[in-house]
Amino acid sequence: MRRQTSACGVAPAGSGRSLRLDPLSLPVRFDAHDPRADGYTRQIELHRERVVLRRAVRGMQMAINVRVSDFTGVALRGNDEALVLVHRDPSLSVPLLVGAEADELTEAWAIWSEIFALPQLDEGARKPAARRRRANAIRARRPKFLMRRRVAMTRELPVHRDEREIIARN
């Protein structure tokens, strides 16, 4: 039995095994599979500038608003069978096209990449990004106990060359 919606009586985009979103008809709202959410689904709102992910985990409703510029790029995944908007956090990645022909995937890959102004990524060749270090404003400061001390002035010591050395003996 198919799930019905109040608008048209058919299942929404992304409810089955195949997902086909039109990049030229944004904004769009659809349901996607989420293994950690209640009911194993999350609702995704996809706009040109932002993505809103809504889900419930153990009864706690949450909505995550992510700018499109925070995503890494648009990637082909799983032996060229899915097109995904990739985020550093894998749980925030968004499926765009699932279960399509290879030529349709490559065409959609270029269109989605151009619309979001994000690079096209090849998931097989992609290395994980290096971990970012947090900016620390006080790292460059001197320690507190050294703040009481004066900073010594360094001066150059004279160097004597070609002179006889005097050694004191006991």
TORMINU-633793 format. One line per field, with one value per residue: residue number from 1; x, y, z of N, C-alpha, C in turn. Coordinates in pm, 1 decimal, padded with zeros to 6 digits. Layout:
BEGIN
num = NUM	...
n_c1 = X	...
n_c2 = Y	...
n_c3 = Z	...
ca_c1 = X	...
ca_c2 = Y	...
ca_c3 = Z	...
c_c1 = X	...
c_c2 = Y	...
c_c3 = Z	...
//
This chain:
BEGIN
num = 1	2	3	4	5	6	7	8	9	10	11	12	13	14	15	16	17	18	19	20	21	22	23	24	25	26	27	28	29	30	31	32	33	34	35	36	37	38	39	40	41	42	43	44	45	46	47	48	49	50	51	52	53	54	55	56	57	58	59	60	61	62	63	64	65	66	67	68	69	70	71	72	73	74	75	76	77	78	79	80	81	82	83	84	85	86	87	88	89	90	91	92	93	94	95	96	97	98	99	100	101	102	103	104	105	106	107	108	109	110	111	112	113	114	115	116	117	118	119	120	121	122	123	124	125	126	127	128	129	130	131	132	133	134	135	136	137	138	139	140	141	142	143	144	145	146	147	148	149	150	151	152	153	154	155	156	157	158	159	160	161	162	163	164	165	166	167	168	169	170
n_c1 = 00084.3	00058.8	00193.7	-00001.9	-00043.0	-00170.6	-00191.4	-00171.7	-00219.4	-00027.0	00290.0	00549.9	00838.9	01133.6	01050.0	01049.0	01264.4	01384.3	01485.5	01419.0	01495.7	01413.9	01641.4	01579.9	01345.8	01347.0	01243.8	01228.1	01060.8	01109.3	01102.1	01353.7	01559.1	01669.3	01868.6	01894.6	01682.4	01348.7	01109.8	01263.6	01289.6	01357.1	01276.8	01347.5	01417.5	01501.6	01669.8	01801.4	01999.7	02012.1	01973.5	01732.6	01704.5	01482.7	01397.8	01304.7	01436.9	01417.8	01175.2	01235.8	01204.0	01379.1	01535.4	01762.8	01944.3	02133.6	02376.0	02416.6	02669.5	02825.9	02847.7	03052.1	03058.9	02910.7	02853.1	02911.2	02799.3	02848.2	02922.8	02841.8	02557.8	02407.5	02346.0	02476.1	02456.6	02725.2	02837.9	03068.1	03005.9	02881.0	02614.1	02468.2	02463.2	02290.6	02068.5	02031.4	01970.3	01868.5	01897.6	01912.7	01986.7	02324.0	02410.8	02216.1	02271.0	02529.4	02470.4	02286.8	02457.4	02635.3	02451.7	02340.3	02575.0	02642.1	02417.9	02430.1	02680.5	02901.9	03182.4	03229.2	03251.3	03435.1	03356.1	03501.4	03770.0	03808.0	03965.7	03948.9	03879.0	04119.0	04137.1	03998.7	04158.0	04081.1	04043.8	04235.6	04234.2	04403.4	04637.5	04880.4	04968.0	05182.1	05252.9	05088.6	05257.2	05489.9	05431.5	05483.7	05754.1	06030.1	06105.3	06397.3	06656.0	06801.6	07137.6	07410.7	07686.6	08036.8	08260.7	08570.6	08823.9	09097.4	09282.8	09505.1	09434.3	09374.4	09421.4	09329.5	09506.4	09492.7
n_c2 = -00117.1	00221.4	00524.9	00807.6	01154.1	01473.8	01650.5	01542.1	01268.2	01077.7	00921.5	01124.7	01292.9	01100.8	00899.1	00635.2	00380.6	00512.5	00846.3	01154.2	01470.9	01789.2	02022.6	02276.7	02354.3	02466.1	02610.3	02286.0	02023.8	01719.6	01372.4	01171.2	00881.6	00810.1	00659.0	00700.3	00848.2	00887.5	00668.3	00635.8	00832.7	01156.0	01496.7	01705.2	02028.6	02194.3	02464.6	02732.2	02872.5	02756.5	02463.8	02283.0	02053.4	01836.2	01637.0	01378.6	01257.5	01010.8	01121.3	01389.9	01680.8	01828.6	02083.9	02151.9	02403.7	02463.4	02635.1	02638.6	02691.5	02577.8	02313.6	02053.5	01971.6	01842.1	01506.3	01188.3	00877.6	00540.0	00348.0	00501.8	00534.1	00711.7	01057.1	01302.3	01568.2	01669.1	01687.0	01785.2	01652.0	01338.9	01271.3	01490.7	01500.3	01518.1	01341.5	01376.5	01265.2	00945.5	00616.7	00637.9	00654.2	00627.3	00831.7	01024.6	01080.5	01200.3	01429.0	01558.4	01592.0	01793.3	02005.3	02040.1	02105.1	02347.8	02507.8	02523.1	02629.7	02474.1	02246.3	01957.9	01642.2	01337.6	01060.5	00822.8	00890.6	01083.4	01215.8	01209.0	01517.0	01725.7	01758.7	02041.5	02296.6	02461.3	02811.4	02996.5	03264.0	03346.2	03206.2	03305.5	03471.9	03552.6	03336.8	03379.1	03401.2	03483.7	03732.1	03915.3	03942.7	04117.1	04140.5	04009.6	04190.7	04105.2	04088.8	04114.5	03907.9	03969.1	03834.2	03683.4	03637.7	03454.9	03482.9	03423.6	03180.7	03202.5	02992.4	02908.9	02733.0	02494.4
n_c3 = 00000.0	-00084.1	00051.8	00128.5	00054.6	00159.8	-00048.6	-00317.9	-00319.6	-00372.5	-00302.4	-00155.1	-00304.3	-00298.1	-00131.8	-00209.1	-00351.8	-00560.1	-00629.6	-00757.7	-00803.0	-00926.9	-01031.3	-01118.9	-01004.5	-00745.7	-00433.1	-00271.2	-00095.6	00070.9	00182.6	00334.1	00389.1	00717.4	00937.4	01215.7	01306.7	01444.9	01319.0	01100.0	00904.7	00767.8	00716.9	00447.3	00343.9	00062.4	-00055.0	-00262.9	-00122.2	00129.5	00340.2	00511.2	00762.6	00908.2	01182.5	01417.4	01714.2	01940.3	02026.4	02047.5	01876.0	01608.1	01411.2	01165.5	01028.1	00751.8	00567.3	00212.7	00120.9	00317.0	00257.0	00116.0	-00154.5	-00462.8	-00515.2	-00677.8	-00570.7	-00451.6	-00669.2	-00892.0	-00865.6	-00720.4	-00650.6	-00443.9	-00208.3	-00044.3	00291.1	00553.3	00789.1	00782.3	00846.7	00775.2	00502.4	00187.6	-00019.2	-00371.3	-00619.6	-00693.5	-00816.3	-01105.6	-01461.2	-01594.7	-01772.9	-01724.8	-01458.8	-01472.9	-01617.3	-01447.0	-01232.7	-01316.2	-01345.5	-01082.6	-00946.2	-01065.8	-01000.5	-00717.5	-00694.0	-00622.2	-00604.9	-00823.1	-00692.9	-00676.3	-00515.1	-00482.6	-00522.9	-00338.5	-00054.5	00303.8	00468.7	00632.6	00986.9	01138.9	01323.4	01623.2	01655.4	01874.5	02077.8	02282.6	02261.1	02162.2	02360.8	02641.2	02919.9	03241.3	03468.7	03353.4	03266.6	03464.6	03463.5	03318.4	02975.6	02850.9	02695.5	02402.6	02308.2	02088.5	02129.4	02146.9	01905.6	01899.7	01676.6	01541.3	01753.4	02028.5	02268.3	02611.7	02876.3	03197.3	03440.3	03707.6
ca_c1 = 00000.0	00138.6	00164.3	-00070.8	-00028.7	-00294.9	-00193.7	-00198.5	-00256.0	00083.1	00403.6	00634.8	00968.0	01232.1	00992.8	01078.7	01405.2	01437.1	01462.3	01452.6	01461.6	01441.0	01721.0	01525.6	01220.3	01373.7	01266.6	01157.2	01056.2	01092.1	01143.0	01467.0	01589.1	01763.2	01865.8	01892.7	01561.9	01226.0	01040.9	01369.1	01278.9	01376.2	01220.5	01451.3	01378.2	01618.6	01660.5	01926.8	02098.3	02016.1	01908.5	01675.8	01682.5	01394.2	01380.4	01279.0	01518.6	01362.1	01068.1	01285.1	01198.1	01490.6	01548.8	01899.7	01951.4	02271.8	02396.6	02466.6	02814.3	02892.8	02863.3	03179.4	03036.6	02812.9	02933.1	02852.7	02827.7	02803.0	02938.1	02764.3	02413.3	02339.9	02404.4	02459.9	02513.3	02812.8	02877.2	03176.2	02938.6	02804.3	02471.5	02403.6	02463.0	02154.0	02057.6	01966.6	01921.4	01898.4	01837.4	01897.9	02082.8	02457.0	02418.1	02129.2	02343.5	02637.8	02407.6	02234.0	02573.8	02681.9	02348.3	02335.7	02700.2	02633.8	02314.6	02477.4	02816.5	02989.3	03259.3	03188.4	03343.0	03430.0	03367.5	03602.6	03902.7	03810.5	04026.0	03881.7	03937.5	04197.3	04061.7	04024.6	04197.7	04004.2	04118.9	04248.2	04277.7	04507.0	04750.2	05003.4	05006.1	05277.2	05187.8	05064.5	05371.1	05594.8	05389.9	05543.3	05895.6	06068.3	06163.0	06539.7	06698.7	06910.7	07242.6	07508.5	07812.4	08150.5	08330.7	08713.4	08878.7	09241.9	09354.2	09551.6	09342.3	09438.2	09351.4	09377.6	09528.4	09494.1
ca_c2 = 00000.0	00343.0	00631.5	00916.7	01288.0	01550.1	01733.1	01478.1	01129.2	00986.8	00934.3	01238.6	01263.7	01043.2	00802.1	00501.6	00351.8	00613.1	00985.2	01243.5	01609.6	01880.1	02134.1	02403.9	02382.8	02488.7	02518.4	02159.0	01954.6	01575.6	01284.7	01085.3	00779.3	00848.2	00543.3	00735.7	00925.8	00813.0	00635.0	00622.2	00932.8	01297.1	01584.3	01794.7	02142.9	02230.8	02596.4	02766.5	02925.2	02683.5	02333.4	02263.4	01911.8	01820.3	01498.4	01356.3	01151.5	00975.8	01214.5	01528.2	01740.7	01919.7	02138.5	02197.3	02494.2	02462.6	02710.1	02556.3	02713.5	02492.8	02179.9	02032.4	01966.4	01747.3	01387.0	01061.7	00777.2	00401.7	00297.7	00589.1	00509.8	00817.5	01190.9	01346.2	01694.8	01616.4	01773.8	01727.9	01557.6	01250.3	01267.0	01607.7	01487.5	01515.5	01277.5	01458.9	01181.3	00805.1	00520.2	00692.7	00608.1	00687.9	00959.3	01118.6	01119.5	01294.2	01555.0	01620.2	01626.4	01924.6	02106.1	02067.2	02171.6	02486.4	02579.0	02550.0	02685.3	02384.4	02160.2	01820.1	01553.9	01195.1	01002.1	00718.4	00949.7	01188.2	01184.1	01284.1	01648.7	01735.1	01812.2	02184.0	02335.4	02576.0	02934.9	03029.8	03403.4	03372.8	03115.1	03379.3	03549.5	03492.8	03286.5	03481.8	03422.7	03552.5	03869.7	03999.8	03960.0	04196.9	04063.0	04041.2	04244.5	04023.8	04166.4	04027.7	03892.4	03985.3	03712.9	03708.7	03539.5	03453.6	03526.6	03314.4	03154.4	03191.2	02891.9	02907.6	02598.3	02486.7
ca_c3 = 00000.0	-00094.8	00145.9	00061.5	00111.1	00149.1	-00169.2	-00446.2	-00307.2	-00403.3	-00211.0	-00187.2	-00365.7	-00208.0	-00040.8	-00256.5	-00377.3	-00652.2	-00591.4	-00868.1	-00774.2	-01037.8	-00980.0	-01163.7	-00934.7	-00603.6	-00322.0	-00273.0	00033.9	00050.7	00291.8	00302.3	00488.9	00823.0	01028.3	01358.0	01339.4	01473.0	01194.5	00998.5	00798.6	00800.4	00615.2	00397.4	00261.5	-00016.6	-00116.9	-00330.9	-00027.7	00255.7	00351.3	00644.2	00792.0	01024.0	01222.8	01559.2	01771.1	02071.1	02057.9	02047.9	01743.3	01580.2	01276.4	01145.0	00913.9	00704.4	00443.3	00102.2	00111.2	00415.5	00201.5	00048.1	-00298.3	-00513.6	-00544.1	-00720.2	-00468.2	-00466.2	-00806.6	-00981.6	-00862.0	-00644.7	-00650.5	-00305.2	-00163.4	00060.9	00402.0	00635.5	00878.2	00692.7	00877.4	00715.3	00356.7	00134.0	-00151.3	-00472.8	-00728.7	-00665.0	-00907.1	-01240.2	-01560.9	-01580.0	-01846.3	-01653.8	-01337.5	-01504.4	-01658.3	-01325.3	-01151.2	-01361.9	-01319.4	-00938.6	-00910.1	-01113.3	-00925.4	-00582.0	-00703.3	-00546.3	-00696.2	-00846.1	-00623.0	-00704.3	-00381.5	-00479.7	-00517.4	-00236.8	00074.4	00409.1	00495.4	00754.9	01099.1	01160.4	01458.1	01671.3	01673.5	02015.0	02080.5	02381.5	02242.9	02136.6	02479.2	02733.5	03040.6	03342.0	03556.7	03278.6	03241.5	03567.6	03434.8	03203.0	02867.4	02839.7	02566.4	02349.3	02244.1	02025.9	02200.8	02055.5	01864.6	01878.9	01583.7	01516.5	01871.4	02112.5	02378.1	02743.0	02955.9	03335.9	03493.4	03854.6
c_c1 = 00089.0	00094.8	00101.6	-00043.5	-00157.5	-00304.5	-00236.4	-00228.8	-00147.3	00197.0	00490.9	00766.7	01061.8	01176.5	01024.7	01228.0	01465.5	01395.3	01507.6	01402.3	01498.5	01518.4	01665.1	01394.8	01241.6	01288.9	01179.3	01165.4	01030.1	01138.0	01257.4	01489.2	01693.6	01761.6	01857.1	01766.4	01445.2	01153.1	01135.7	01355.3	01308.6	01320.8	01326.9	01386.0	01504.2	01592.3	01793.9	02035.7	02111.8	01943.6	01858.6	01644.5	01597.3	01380.9	01350.4	01366.0	01471.7	01258.7	01108.3	01287.4	01317.9	01486.8	01689.4	01902.5	02098.1	02278.9	02452.7	02618.1	02892.4	02911.5	02993.1	03163.1	02925.9	02890.7	02847.6	02894.2	02782.3	02805.2	02846.4	02615.6	02337.1	02418.8	02372.3	02523.8	02591.6	02847.9	02990.6	03122.0	02850.7	02655.4	02396.4	02403.9	02320.9	02153.7	01981.4	01903.3	01964.9	01828.0	01812.6	02002.9	02214.3	02465.8	02329.7	02197.4	02452.2	02582.1	02354.0	02347.1	02624.2	02580.4	02343.4	02461.3	02697.6	02532.0	02362.3	02615.3	02912.9	03064.4	03197.3	03293.6	03325.3	03456.4	03474.4	03742.6	03916.8	03870.9	03950.8	03954.3	04014.2	04112.8	04100.4	04062.8	04118.4	04094.9	04119.5	04309.3	04392.9	04629.4	04882.2	05049.5	05109.8	05200.2	05182.8	05186.6	05486.3	05558.2	05451.1	05689.3	05916.6	06125.5	06307.9	06570.5	06814.9	07011.2	07341.7	07635.1	07927.6	08218.0	08474.9	08769.7	09030.6	09321.4	09399.8	09460.8	09419.2	09354.6	09412.1	09388.7	09530.0	09631.5
c_c2 = 00123.7	00446.2	00748.6	01048.2	01364.0	01625.0	01655.5	01329.6	01031.3	01012.9	01052.2	01195.6	01206.7	00935.7	00658.8	00481.6	00454.7	00751.9	01071.1	01382.9	01694.4	02000.6	02270.9	02441.1	02397.4	02604.2	02393.7	02096.8	01807.0	01500.9	01196.9	00988.2	00830.8	00737.1	00578.6	00809.4	00832.8	00790.1	00623.3	00718.7	01070.8	01378.4	01686.4	01903.2	02192.1	02362.2	02624.6	02809.1	02841.2	02549.9	02320.6	02115.2	01903.6	01671.4	01493.6	01239.3	01130.0	01077.5	01360.5	01580.0	01834.1	01962.7	02195.9	02278.4	02506.5	02543.4	02617.0	02573.3	02631.0	02350.1	02172.4	02034.2	01868.4	01625.6	01272.9	00957.6	00640.1	00350.7	00370.7	00556.9	00616.8	00947.3	01253.3	01482.8	01661.9	01724.3	01705.6	01624.0	01467.8	01245.8	01386.9	01603.5	01464.0	01445.4	01367.7	01375.4	01038.2	00719.2	00573.6	00631.4	00684.2	00822.6	01066.2	01169.5	01222.2	01429.5	01630.6	01665.5	01765.7	02034.6	02142.4	02142.7	02318.4	02567.4	02616.5	02615.5	02607.4	02294.4	02021.4	01730.0	01411.3	01125.1	00894.6	00775.1	01052.1	01139.1	01261.2	01414.7	01646.3	01799.0	01957.1	02208.2	02457.4	02695.4	02969.6	03168.4	03426.9	03282.9	03190.6	03460.4	03475.9	03439.4	03393.4	03507.2	03491.3	03697.3	03965.6	04030.9	04052.1	04105.0	04105.8	04091.6	04159.3	04114.4	04069.2	04025.7	03907.5	03850.9	03749.7	03598.6	03559.4	03512.3	03405.2	03303.0	03139.4	03096.8	02895.7	02764.2	02602.8	02463.3
c_c3 = 00000.0	00006.5	00072.2	00132.3	00089.2	00017.3	-00292.4	-00436.6	-00345.0	-00305.6	-00251.7	-00248.7	-00261.1	-00117.1	-00082.4	-00273.2	-00471.5	-00605.8	-00706.8	-00834.5	-00894.3	-00984.5	-01018.0	-01093.2	-00784.1	-00554.5	-00332.4	-00133.1	00006.4	00174.8	00244.3	00417.3	00587.4	00928.0	01176.1	01400.0	01372.9	01341.8	01076.7	00881.9	00855.1	00685.4	00576.8	00313.3	00192.6	-00089.5	-00187.4	-00233.1	00098.3	00243.5	00494.7	00659.9	00917.6	01052.8	01371.5	01603.1	01913.9	02118.2	02058.3	01904.9	01724.4	01434.9	01265.3	01016.9	00873.5	00575.1	00335.9	00088.2	00212.9	00366.3	00121.8	-00102.9	-00332.9	-00562.8	-00596.8	-00617.2	-00510.2	-00607.7	-00903.8	-00982.6	-00785.0	-00654.7	-00514.7	-00285.6	-00036.4	00163.3	00477.8	00731.6	00790.9	00722.8	00820.5	00562.1	00306.6	-00001.5	-00248.5	-00583.6	-00701.5	-00768.5	-01046.5	-01332.2	-01546.1	-01651.2	-01781.1	-01526.1	-01368.1	-01547.9	-01536.0	-01233.3	-01187.0	-01328.9	-01171.6	-00893.9	-00949.9	-01032.1	-00785.4	-00579.0	-00614.2	-00642.8	-00710.7	-00783.6	-00670.1	-00572.1	-00373.7	-00461.9	-00405.9	-00106.5	00181.7	00437.2	00627.0	00865.2	01122.7	01304.0	01498.8	01686.6	01822.0	02025.1	02177.0	02366.7	02228.4	02257.9	02562.9	02853.9	03149.6	03430.2	03483.6	03249.9	03344.1	03537.8	03315.6	03096.6	02852.1	02699.3	02517.1	02281.3	02185.6	02108.6	02103.4	02027.8	01834.3	01790.7	01571.0	01633.2	01950.4	02231.6	02506.8	02827.1	03096.0	03381.7	03644.0	03907.7
//
